[in-house]
Amino acid sequence: MLKELTKYVVIGILAGFIAYSFTIKKPVSIKVTESGTSVASISKDSFNQIYSSVKDSVVTIKTNIGRGSGVIVTDQGHVVTNEHVIRGARQIQVITSDNVPFPATIVGTDAITDIALLKSNYIGEPIIFSDSSKAKIGDIVLAIGNPFGVGQTLTQGIISRTNSGHITENPLDEFLQSDAAINPGNSGGAMVNTSGKLIGINTMNLSLGGGSDGIGLAVPSNLVKNIIEQIIEYGQVVRGYVGLSAYDTSNGVMITKVLKNGPADLAGLKPRDIILGINDMKIKNIKQVVKIVASLEVNQKITVKHLRNDSILETTINVAQMPESHKTINR
């Protein structure tokens, strides 16, 4: 399922990805809390009260090709799940915790982050989002979903790693990693904290034999919130595009390819240019480039300082919208 990573990074799919911006113009009914208030009277011997507080916000997703899980995110019938859960599906049902099915339609998908938004006539209890940027290694988390179609289950673990990116071939990957058991069918379900608030959407596990080996990955709630807000507002996720590839060398970050008629090409950047800085930020490695470029917006102008032969140049790039051909990531 996962490809071996190399230092090669396609910058063209990075520009303008606003992973944590909540500046969507049209308000949507997504509940958010930044407090650490726990579910009242949690027993030290049981997580049942946490489960009871969120179980009705988690649903089963049934398609003509398989099953997964989903989470109710608005009081308007919106359900978030993984894109791979509904990929290629002709029929989709949302099945409630008390086993009542409702037909669902796709509002929008984002293969890059593996997030999809559905809508049905079932108006359930929307989950409350937590601020995933405050998650810490060692925090207790619970995973809720429908593994193997056996029915809704609860597993428990801790956050093993935060900002766990560069795991798949997608350089925009960012996950919360936990040792809570995540099995087939858990995909799209909720990872919650001990306050019963959504900390992430369970996406996949890494294992040698296909079972749960203690490396479960969830898309952080902040990223999920941004994606679904964009889908509700625009029907899609709007990302920028600069159209070049680069990798780390002993001399710095070298551009290896500039796509014809792309923003970088039109601005005058060329292969073998060494990127020295972006918008007055000194560049030392490709990871730094990824983080900077990931903050850019469509139509934003950026200045790239680069070395060509023995000359230091500054080039202004007008960030464009990512072409449809760059939006598919296989998982």
C-alpha positions in Angstrom: 0.0 0.0 0.0 2.8 2.4 0.8 5.6 3.3 -1.6 9.2 3.8 -0.6 9.9 7.5 -0.1 12.7 9.4 -1.8 14.1 12.9 -1.4 12.3 13.8 -4.6 9.4 16.1 -4.0 6.8 17.5 -6.4 6.4 21.0 -5.3 3.7 21.6 -7.9 1.1 19.9 -5.7 2.1 21.8 -2.6 1.6 25.6 -3.1 -1.5 27.1 -1.5 -2.4 24.2 0.7 -3.9 26.1 3.7 -3.9 23.2 6.1 -4.8 25.2 9.2 -6.6 28.3 8.0 -10.2 28.6 9.2 -11.0 31.7 7.2 -13.9 30.3 5.1 -16.4 33.0 4.3 -19.6 31.0 4.6 -20.2 29.9 8.2 -21.0 26.2 8.7 -22.3 24.5 11.8 -19.1 22.7 13.0 -18.7 22.6 16.7 -15.2 23.4 18.0 -13.8 23.5 21.5 -10.4 24.4 22.7 -11.0 23.6 26.3 -9.8 20.5 28.0 -13.0 19.9 29.9 -13.5 16.2 30.3 -16.8 14.2 30.2 -18.4 14.5 33.5 -17.6 11.9 36.1 -15.3 9.7 34.0 -14.7 6.4 35.8 -11.0 5.5 36.3 -12.0 1.9 35.4 -14.0 2.5 32.2 -14.2 4.7 29.1 -17.9 3.9 28.7 -19.1 7.4 29.4 -16.8 8.8 26.7 -18.0 6.2 24.3 -21.7 6.9 25.2 -21.2 10.7 24.6 -19.9 10.2 21.0 -21.3 6.9 19.7 -24.3 8.5 18.1 -22.0 10.8 16.1 -20.2 7.8 14.5 -21.9 6.0 11.7 -21.1 3.0 9.4 -20.6 3.8 5.7 -21.8 1.0 3.4 -21.1 1.1 -0.3 -21.7 -1.5 -3.1 -17.9 -2.3 -2.8 -17.3 -2.3 0.9 -17.7 -0.8 4.3 -16.1 1.9 6.4 -17.0 4.4 9.1 -17.9 8.0 9.2 -18.5 10.9 11.6 -21.4 13.4 11.7 -19.9 16.9 11.5 -22.8 19.3 11.1 -26.5 19.5 12.0 -27.3 19.6 8.3 -26.6 15.9 7.6 -22.9 16.1 6.7 -20.8 13.1 7.4 -17.0 13.0 6.9 -15.2 9.8 6.0 -12.1 8.7 4.1 -12.0 9.3 0.4 -10.8 5.7 -0.2 -13.9 4.4 1.6 -16.2 5.7 -1.1 -13.9 5.7 -4.0 -15.6 4.2 -7.1 -18.9 3.6 -5.2 -22.1 3.8 -7.1 -24.3 3.5 -4.0 -23.6 4.8 -0.5 -25.5 4.4 2.7 -25.1 6.0 6.1 -26.0 3.5 8.8 -26.7 4.9 12.3 -25.5 3.4 15.6 -28.9 1.8 16.0 -28.6 0.2 12.5 -31.0 2.4 10.5 -29.8 3.0 6.9 -30.1 6.3 5.0 -29.0 6.9 1.4 -26.1 9.4 1.1 -24.6 11.4 -1.7 -21.1 12.8 -2.1 -20.7 16.5 -1.5 -17.0 16.5 -2.4 -13.8 14.6 -2.0 -10.1 15.3 -1.6 -7.8 12.4 -2.5 -4.7 14.2 -1.4 -5.8 14.2 2.3 -8.0 11.1 1.9 -11.1 13.1 3.1 -14.6 12.9 1.7 -17.8 14.7 2.7 -21.2 13.0 2.4 -24.7 14.2 3.0 -27.9 12.3 3.9 -31.3 13.1 5.4 -30.2 11.7 8.7 -29.7 14.6 11.1 -27.7 13.1 13.9 -25.6 14.5 16.7 -22.6 16.3 15.3 -19.3 15.6 17.0 -17.4 18.4 18.6 -13.9 19.1 17.2 -10.9 19.6 19.4 -7.8 21.6 18.5 -5.4 18.8 17.2 -2.4 21.1 17.3 -2.6 20.7 21.1 -2.3 16.9 21.0 0.8 15.6 22.8 2.7 12.4 22.8 1.2 10.2 25.6 -2.3 11.6 25.4 -5.0 9.0 25.7 -7.1 8.5 22.6 -10.1 6.3 21.7 -10.9 5.0 18.2 -14.5 4.4 17.3 -15.7 2.7 14.1 -17.0 -0.5 12.5 -14.0 -2.8 11.8 -14.7 -5.8 9.6 -18.4 -4.9 9.6 -18.9 -6.5 13.1 -20.6 -3.4 14.5 -19.5 -0.3 16.3 -16.4 -0.9 18.5 -14.1 1.1 20.8 -10.3 0.7 21.1 -8.0 2.6 23.3 -4.4 3.8 23.0 -2.1 6.8 23.3 -0.7 9.3 20.9 2.6 7.8 19.8 3.7 10.6 17.5 2.4 14.0 16.3 3.0 15.5 12.9 3.7 12.1 11.5 4.1 13.0 7.8 5.9 11.7 4.8 4.5 8.2 5.3 2.9 7.8 1.9 4.0 9.1 -1.5 2.0 12.3 -0.8 4.3 15.0 0.6 1.4 16.8 2.2 0.6 13.8 4.5 0.3 14.7 8.2 -1.1 12.3 10.7 -1.5 11.7 14.4 0.0 8.3 15.2 -1.4 6.1 17.9 -1.3 2.5 19.1 -5.1 2.3 19.3 -6.2 -0.7 17.2 -7.3 0.4 13.7 -8.5 -2.4 11.5 -10.3 -2.5 8.0 -13.6 -0.8 8.5 -12.3 1.7 11.0 -11.3 4.0 8.2 -13.3 7.2 8.4 -14.2 6.7 12.0 -13.5 9.0 15.0 -10.4 9.3 17.1 -11.4 11.2 20.2 -9.6 12.5 23.3 -10.7 11.9 26.9 -13.0 15.0 26.6 -14.9 13.0 24.0 -13.9 15.6 21.3 -12.7 14.7 17.8 -8.9 14.7 17.6 -8.7 13.0 14.2 -10.3 10.8 11.5 -8.9 7.3 11.5 -7.4 6.6 8.1 -5.1 3.5 8.1 -2.7 1.3 9.9 0.9 0.3 9.1 1.5 -3.4 9.4 3.5 -6.2 7.9 0.7 -8.7 7.8 -2.4 -6.5 7.3 -3.5 -6.6 11.0 -3.3 -4.0 13.7 0.4 -3.7 14.7 0.1 -0.7 16.9 0.8 2.0 14.3 -2.6 3.6 13.5 -2.8 6.9 11.6 -5.5 9.6 11.8 -5.9 12.8 9.9 -5.7 15.6 12.5 -9.0 17.3 13.3 -7.7 20.8 12.3 -6.9 19.6 8.8 -10.2 17.7 8.6 -12.1 20.9 9.6 -10.4 22.9 6.9 -11.0 20.4 4.2 -14.8 20.0 4.9 -15.3 23.7 5.2 -13.8 24.2 1.8 -15.9 21.5 0.3 -19.1 22.9 1.8 -18.1 26.4 0.6 -16.7 25.7 -2.9 -17.6 22.0 -3.6 -13.9 21.2 -3.7 -10.6 21.9 -2.1 -8.9 24.9 -3.7 -5.1 24.6 -3.8 -2.3 26.5 -5.5 0.3 25.3 -7.9 3.8 26.4 -8.9 4.8 23.7 -11.2 8.3 22.6 -10.3 10.2 19.7 -8.7 13.3 19.8 -6.5 15.4 17.7 -4.2 18.2 18.1 -1.6 21.7 18.1 -2.8 25.1 18.9 -1.1 24.8 22.4 -2.6 21.3 23.0 -1.5 17.7 22.5 -2.8 18.1 22.1 -6.5 15.2 22.4 -9.0 15.1 19.3 -11.2 12.1 20.0 -13.4 10.0 23.1 -14.3 6.7 22.2 -16.0 6.1 24.0 -19.3 3.8 27.0 -19.0 3.4 26.5 -15.3 3.8 29.4 -12.9 7.5 28.7 -12.2 8.2 28.4 -15.9 6.4 31.6 -16.8 8.3 33.4 -14.0 11.7 32.2 -15.5 12.9 29.6 -13.0 15.0 26.8 -14.6 16.2 23.3 -13.8 19.5 23.3 -11.8 18.6 26.6 -10.1 19.4 26.3 -6.4 16.7 27.7 -4.1 18.2 29.9 -1.5 15.1 31.6 0.0 11.4 32.1 -0.3 9.8 35.4 0.8 12.9 36.4 2.8 13.0 33.0 4.5 16.4 31.3 4.1 16.1 27.7 2.7 18.3 24.9 4.0 16.4 21.7 2.9 13.4 20.4 1.0 11.3 19.9 4.1 11.6 23.6 4.8 10.4 24.3 1.3 7.4 22.0 1.7 6.3 23.8 4.9 6.7 27.3 3.4 5.0 26.5 0.1 2.2 24.8 2.0 1.1 28.1 3.4 0.6 29.8 0.1 -2.7 30.8 -1.4 -4.0 30.8 -5.0 -3.1 34.1 -6.8 -0.5 35.0 -4.1 2.8 36.3 -5.4 6.0 34.9 -3.9 9.6 35.8 -4.3 12.1 33.0 -4.8 15.8 33.8 -4.3 17.9 31.3 -6.3 21.4 30.7 -7.5 22.0 30.2 -11.2 25.6 29.5 -12.2 27.4 32.2 -10.2 24.6 34.7 -10.0 22.0 35.2 -7.3 18.6 36.1 -8.7 15.2 36.9 -7.3 12.1 35.7 -9.2 8.4 36.5 -8.5 6.0 33.7 -9.0 2.2 34.1 -9.3 0.7 31.0 -7.7 -2.0 29.4 -9.8 -4.8 26.9 -9.0 -3.7 23.3 -9.1 -4.7 21.5 -12.3 -7.1 18.5 -11.9 -4.5 16.1 -13.1 -2.4 16.8 -10.0 -5.2 16.0 -7.5 -5.1 12.3 -7.4 -3.1 10.4 -4.8 -3.3 6.6 -4.6 -3.2 5.1 -1.1 
